[in-house]
Each structure stands twice: as structure tokens, then as C-alpha cells.
Amino acid sequence: MTLEELTDRFVDIAQTRAKKAGRKFLPEAANDFRNLATTGARTLLAITDPKKRDQSIKKAEKDIIRWTDAMINEAMRLTRVEDYPRDALGERTFHAAKLRLCPLPPFC
């Protein structure tokens, strides 16, 4: 698996999760998320033991879902307290998830 393939896999997981919640990534958040996914993918692909790498990738996929869920929850909160788009995940939701979850190896 290449860096681009694993990064795309993580991004696809997040986009699918967001879509199920009726949301989509705004361009700035999509860029931030892709950078996060690339960081994680690079770290995971550096693991030389194939079994350990595969286990770590499976855990990372679950953590991508946790990250996306944190963004969705923040977007729902923002929608209740201010005029935040009901179908969006933006930079504010990305950074709120980052504050809540980091450190979260291999992503941050």
C-alpha cells in the first residue's frame, strides 16, 4: 500500500461517515483532514512488522471515525448555538476535534 492509497482510504472513511450524518467537508477542513491523514499514513507505513502495521492501520481507521464523529458533534453543537451550516464540517469543527482528541497517534 502506498502513502497516497492509505491517505485516500482514511479520507474516504471520514467522508462516508460525514455523508451518513448529512454533512460534507468544506474545502479548508478537507485540506486539514487530508494533511492529518497523510501524517498518520506516513507513520503507519514506516512500521516494518507487517502484522503490527496491519493492526495499527485497523486501529487508525477506528480513530478516523472517532475524529469525524467529534467533528460532527461539534457541528451539531454549533448549529444549536449559532448560525452554523447544517450540512457542513469546517475548520472550526476540525480544530475542536483536534483539541479534544490529540494526542492521538499516529495522527497527532
Secondary structure in CASP SS format (residue, H / E / C, confidence):
PFRMAT SS
TARGET T0000
AUTHOR 0000-0000-0000
METHOD secondary structure of the structure
MODEL  1
M C 1.00
T C 1.00
L H 1.00
E H 1.00
E H 1.00
L H 1.00
T H 1.00
D H 1.00
R H 1.00
F H 1.00
V H 1.00
D H 1.00
I H 1.00
A H 1.00
Q H 1.00
T H 1.00
R H 1.00
A H 1.00
K H 1.00
K H 1.00
A C 1.00
G C 1.00
R C 1.00
K E 1.00
F E 1.00
L C 1.00
P H 1.00
E H 1.00
A H 1.00
A H 1.00
N H 1.00
D H 1.00
F H 1.00
R H 1.00
N H 1.00
L H 1.00
A H 1.00
T H 1.00
T H 1.00
G H 1.00
A H 1.00
R H 1.00
T H 1.00
L H 1.00
L H 1.00
A C 1.00
I C 1.00
T C 1.00
D C 1.00
P H 1.00
K H 1.00
K H 1.00
R H 1.00
D H 1.00
Q H 1.00
S H 1.00
I H 1.00
K H 1.00
K H 1.00
A H 1.00
E H 1.00
K H 1.00
D H 1.00
I H 1.00
I H 1.00
R H 1.00
W H 1.00
T H 1.00
D H 1.00
A H 1.00
M H 1.00
I H 1.00
N H 1.00
E H 1.00
A H 1.00
M H 1.00
R H 1.00
L H 1.00
T H 1.00
R H 1.00
V H 1.00
E C 1.00
D C 1.00
Y C 1.00
P C 1.00
R C 1.00
D C 1.00
A E 1.00
L E 1.00
G C 1.00
E H 1.00
R H 1.00
T H 1.00
F H 1.00
H H 1.00
A H 1.00
A H 1.00
K H 1.00
L H 1.00
R H 1.00
L H 1.00
C C 1.00
P C 1.00
L C 1.00
P C 1.00
P C 1.00
F C 1.00
C C 1.00
END
